[in-house]
């Protein structure tokens, strides 16, 4: 495959940082706000932001159904933080009217790591990445409560309140999701991993 064209859903959130990270990972990066722009990309990043706002704007801009159709057809998608929530088949602590694109057989809890002032950064071992742990920035971040049999767990964090760990990165087929924001750290290895996924699809 030639250089992949990867869109960043530009409805709300840290769009610019993803565009920079994708370019550093040798992809052509474009903003996506309309269905016709979605039709022109090979893959998509759903950035962090506020998941209920992104959901409402996706419906308002006529993107929700095209997104679901492209995901069902196998388009690679990477969701960070709110983007993880958008890729979840089930949400806990969501609004009653909140919609998702879905596609990953997982249950995600919104704002699971706490409020904005409880944000943190930590090193996370990430399966399939060389070069040691990645730095993850967690901002009002979700975690994955449960996954189906077809979901691969790529990263977990020890729980602060007990012996269990919290799932913070998953992959199912062409869909990738992290609770954290690698695009805010200058470490582009997770984006490189996604670009390899796109090239391999």
GIWO-V385256 format. One record per backbone hydrogen bond with DSSP energy under -0.5 kcal/mol. NH is the residue of the N-H (numbers start at 1). CO is the residue of the C=O. Records with the same first field share a line. If there is no record, write none. Layout:
# GIWO-V385256
NH: CO  CO
This chain:
# GIWO-V385256
6: 4  28
7: 5  43
8: 30
9: 45
10: 8  32
14: 48
15: 13
18: 14
19: 15
20: 16
21: 17
22: 18
23: 19
24: 20
25: 21
26: 23
27: 22
28: 4
29: 27
30: 6
32: 8
37: 34
38: 34
39: 35
40: 37
41: 38
42: 5
43: 5
44: 76
45: 7
46: 78
47: 45
51: 49
54: 50
55: 51
56: 52
57: 53
58: 54
59: 55
60: 56
61: 57
62: 59
63: 58
64: 58
67: 63
68: 64
69: 65
70: 66
71: 67
72: 68
73: 69
74: 71
75: 70
76: 42
77: 174
78: 44
79: 176
80: 46
81: 178
83: 80
84: 81
85: 81
86: 82
87: 83
88: 84  85
89: 104  106
90: 106
92: 108
98: 95
101: 86
102: 86
104: 87
105: 103
106: 104
107: 146
108: 90  106
109: 143
110: 92  108
111: 140
112: 109
113: 141
114: 111
118: 115
119: 116
120: 138
122: 136
124: 134
127: 154
129: 126
134: 124
136: 122  134
138: 120  136
139: 137
140: 115
143: 109
144: 167
145: 107  143
146: 107
148: 105
151: 148
152: 171
153: 151
154: 152  169
155: 169
157: 166
159: 164
162: 159
166: 157
167: 144
168: 155
169: 155
170: 177
171: 152
172: 175
175: 172
176: 77
177: 170
178: 79
179: 168
180: 168
181: 137
182: 180
184: 181
185: 182
187: 182
188: 186
192: 188
193: 189
194: 190
195: 191
196: 192
197: 193
198: 194
199: 195
200: 196
201: 197  198
